Amino acid sequence: MEGYDLIGDIHGCGATLAALLEKLGYTQHGGVYRHPRRKVIFLGDLIDRGPRIRLAVSIARRMVEAGEAHIVMGNHEYNALAYCHPAPVGSGKRWLREHTPRHNRIIQDTLEQYRDHTNEWDDTLAWFKTIPLFLELDGIRVVHACWDNALIAELRQRSPNACMDEAFLVESTDPSTQAFRILDRLTRGTHIPLPSGIEIHSGDGFTRKSFRTHFWSQAPQVWGDVVFQPDNLPGDLEARPLTDTERARLSYYGSGEPPLFIGHYWCEGIPALPTANIACLDYSAVKYGRLVAYRWSGETELRADHFVWVRVPKEENVLPQQWEIDAV
């Protein structure tokens, strides 16, 4: 085998995923995309927001189950599991993830596209439970949002295959628990709350009271040293000094660590490497950005010319073609 093709957040852009796989040299055999010398690693967030969610899940799942791909858990797969799982009796809640207007909106497209396929949705949720929270294989590391060595070690001790069981899923919705700390850091990364009364109104229509941070600045001093999202910080907040408490919350991934691949962060523009050993592959596909892959072939220092991408066309929202229906 030559190496792995790592693919970022798909978010239901199933037809574009097929186009990217074909651009990478994969062809369908027996309903599964295969390559004679390579395999795919999906970085999670197959679902939500996009127009071809069932197709995206079907392509990825068939590849994984046929041994042609690996996958890690995204926060949207986790959210779906918690949203659809009843809360424990006596907890005062009906569901592990409350059915608030915000949560309903995030998963709305997924539930609508599976509405007439309830058995398929239940089966998909069961498959989500088998997805590991991270991968470490053949000299590379893969996680959806943030690699934190201490929390990874805790997860290995608790679950050697890095998968959630029922108890972990239930526990992970309680912010005071170890399971929550592991799940939240690995699939959502770190956030810093904005000052009281200040909000970010994102392009996707959501209002946020915190901002996403990265984890490769060795000695960050100000907020601008760690902010990692397409939305600019309001006013002069990039120059705001990090407090000791804020700095202590951050993870750190050093330049001497193995190559790491992440998604999650809604990057924009031409794919670029934030460091020589980290690649983010989420380039806002569902916002008509790019669905991005990195072709890894054993290098310890990553190279920007190994990115491959397909622009997501507006036509992704038109009615599916017959081949897409047959592929699901």
Secondary structure, 3 states (H helix, E strand, C coil): CCEEEEECCCCCCHHHHHHHHHHCCCEEECCEEECCCEEEEECCCCCCCCCCHHHHHHHHHHHHHCCCEEECCCHHHHHHHHHCCECCCCCCCCECCCCCHHHHHHHHHHHHHCCCCHHHHHHHHHHHCCCCCEEEECCEEEECCCCCHHHHHHHHHHCCCCCCCHHHHHHCCCCCCHHHHHHHHHHHCEEEECCCCCCEECCCCCEECEEEECCCCCCCCEHHHCECCCCCCCCCHHHCECCHHHHHHCCCCCCCCCCEEECCCCCCCCCCCCECCEEECEECHHHCCEEEEEEECCCCCCCHHHEEEEECCHHHHCCCCHHHHHHC
